[in-house]
Amino acid sequence: MKENLRFSPRRSQTVTKVTNMKGVHTMKNVTTKLEGTKLTIEIDLEKEFGPSSSGKSVIIASSEGNKEVAPGVKMGLNIYKATKVAATK
């Protein structure tokens, strides 16, 4: 079961909740679709979730740890871009 939610700890964000047998997991700006043996991952590259903990990059999307996307198959995903300060060094 997938459900899109909007809340704003830092700014407006879309979080996909993926429910499986092990419970509810959240992913930031990541939508997955499994059709047969094909996994499709969709990410909006215009969204931002603030700076990383080091401040060297801006988080665009994250699975927030390893998540099961099919029986016995896990995915760990982080999409980010360098901050302007880090890019100029």
Secondary structure, 3 states (H helix, E strand, C coil): CEEEEEECCCCCEEEEEEEECCEEEEEECCEEEEECCEEEEECCCCCCCCECCCCCEEEEEECCCCEEEECCEEECCEEEEECHHHHHC
